[in-house]
Amino acid sequence: MEGIEGFNAVCGGIMGWTTVLTTVLSALYLAIPVLIVWMIVRYFKNKTDKRAQIVQAIIEKNPDAGNVEELMRQIAPRQKSLKEKLLEKLLWGSVFVVLGICFLGYALFIDYKGGMEAKTLHGTYLVAFVLLGVGIVLFLNYFISKKMLAKEIEAEENSIVHSA
């Protein structure tokens, strides 16, 4: 009986440590995304606060500073043009399609060679098709938007050329 009690004690100790380790890992997996979101929110809040401090300092030093809206427009970050936004979609579409093709090629190669669990192989195929799907949707969005917004892009380019 002593052997069984000792075995139960060891297993109980292992189960206890496993529970503690699982709890710590779960807390980390939950804490890291929350920390990332908090850092992003803090970054944008600090950016806005700095801009407000600059405007407040200018108004305090020179109450006759003029149009505050014009000042805010001057210190605001540059907005991306329609063309830049479209090219960014094309870039991300290309990235997703290439990643999808790589995953698909890997899955086909492993499927041909064998040696991978069916569940893992199906997951690899799923990832490949999801990446390909997202890439194709971004490509379609790029080409449709380019066609639909051609006049707006041309007008935007003309206004940039004339203002420079």
C-alpha positions in Angstrom: 0.0 0.0 0.0 2.9 2.4 0.6 3.8 2.3 -3.0 0.4 3.3 -4.1 0.2 6.2 -1.5 3.7 7.4 -2.7 2.5 7.2 -6.3 -0.6 9.2 -5.5 1.5 11.8 -3.6 3.8 12.2 -6.5 0.9 12.4 -9.0 -0.9 14.9 -6.8 2.2 17.0 -6.6 2.6 16.9 -10.4 -1.0 17.7 -10.9 -0.7 20.6 -8.5 2.3 22.0 -10.4 0.5 21.4 -13.7 -2.4 23.4 -12.5 -0.2 26.2 -11.3 1.7 26.3 -14.6 -1.5 26.2 -16.6 -2.9 29.1 -14.5 0.3 31.2 -15.0 0.4 30.5 -18.8 -3.3 31.4 -19.1 -2.7 34.6 -17.3 0.2 35.4 -19.6 -1.8 34.7 -22.7 -4.5 37.0 -21.5 -2.2 39.7 -20.2 -0.1 40.1 -23.3 -2.9 41.1 -25.7 -4.3 43.4 -23.0 -0.9 45.0 -22.5 -0.4 45.5 -26.3 -3.8 47.2 -26.6 -3.1 49.3 -23.5 0.3 50.4 -25.1 -1.4 51.3 -28.4 -4.1 53.3 -26.7 -1.5 55.1 -24.5 0.6 55.9 -27.6 -2.3 57.6 -29.4 -3.5 59.4 -26.2 0.0 60.8 -25.7 0.2 61.9 -29.3 -3.1 63.8 -28.9 -2.1 65.2 -25.6 1.2 66.5 -27.0 -0.6 68.2 -29.9 -3.0 69.8 -27.5 -0.2 71.1 -25.3 1.5 72.7 -28.3 -1.6 74.5 -29.3 -2.3 75.6 -25.7 1.3 76.9 -25.4 1.0 78.9 -28.6 -2.3 80.4 -27.6 -0.9 81.3 -24.1 2.2 83.0 -25.5 0.4 84.7 -28.3 -3.3 85.2 -27.8 -3.5 86.8 -31.3 -2.1 83.7 -32.9 -4.9 83.8 -35.4 -6.9 80.8 -36.7 -6.4 77.9 -34.4 -7.9 75.5 -37.0 -5.2 76.4 -39.5 -2.6 75.8 -36.9 -4.1 72.4 -36.1 -4.1 71.5 -39.8 -0.4 72.4 -40.0 0.7 70.2 -37.1 -1.7 67.3 -37.9 -0.1 64.2 -39.4 -0.2 64.0 -43.1 -3.2 62.0 -44.4 -2.5 59.2 -46.9 -3.8 59.9 -50.4 -6.2 57.6 -52.1 -3.5 56.3 -54.3 -1.3 55.4 -51.3 -4.2 53.6 -49.6 -4.8 51.6 -52.8 -1.2 50.7 -53.2 -1.2 49.6 -49.5 -4.1 47.2 -50.3 -2.1 45.9 -53.3 0.9 45.3 -51.1 -1.0 43.4 -48.4 -2.9 41.5 -51.1 0.4 40.4 -52.6 1.8 39.4 -49.2 -1.3 37.3 -48.3 -1.3 35.6 -51.7 2.4 34.7 -51.5 2.0 33.4 -47.9 -1.0 31.4 -49.0 0.9 29.9 -52.0 3.8 29.0 -49.7 1.5 27.3 -47.1 -0.3 25.5 -49.9 3.0 24.3 -51.4 4.2 23.2 -48.0 0.9 21.3 -47.4 1.0 19.6 -50.8 4.6 18.6 -50.3 4.0 17.2 -46.9 0.8 15.5 -48.1 2.8 13.9 -51.0 5.7 12.8 -48.7 3.5 11.7 -45.8 4.5 11.9 -42.1 2.1 14.5 -40.8 -1.0 13.9 -38.8 -4.2 14.4 -40.8 -5.5 17.0 -38.4 -2.3 19.1 -38.7 -2.3 18.7 -42.5 -5.9 19.8 -42.7 -5.1 22.8 -40.5 -2.2 23.7 -42.9 -4.5 23.5 -45.9 -7.1 25.7 -44.1 -4.5 28.3 -43.3 -3.3 28.3 -46.9 -6.8 28.7 -48.3 -7.7 31.5 -45.8 -4.5 33.4 -46.7 -5.2 33.0 -50.4 -8.8 34.1 -49.9 -7.8 37.2 -48.0 -5.1 38.1 -50.6 -7.6 37.6 -53.5 -10.2 39.8 -51.7 -7.6 42.5 -51.2 -6.6 42.2 -54.9 -10.2 42.5 -56.0 -10.7 45.4 -53.7 -7.7 47.2 -55.2 -8.8 46.7 -58.8 -12.4 47.6 -58.2 -11.5 50.7 -56.0 -9.0 51.8 -58.6 -11.6 51.7 -61.3 -14.3 53.3 -59.2 -12.1 56.1 -57.7 -10.1 56.9 -60.9 -11.6 60.4 -61.1 -11.1 61.2 -57.4 -7.4 60.0 -57.6 -6.8 62.2 -60.7 -8.4 65.2 -58.9 -6.3 64.5 -55.8 -3.1 64.3 -57.9 -4.0 67.5 -59.7 -4.6 69.4 -56.4 -1.2 68.2 -55.1 0.6 69.3 -58.3 -1.1 72.7 -58.3 -0.5 73.3 -54.5 3.2 72.4 -54.8 
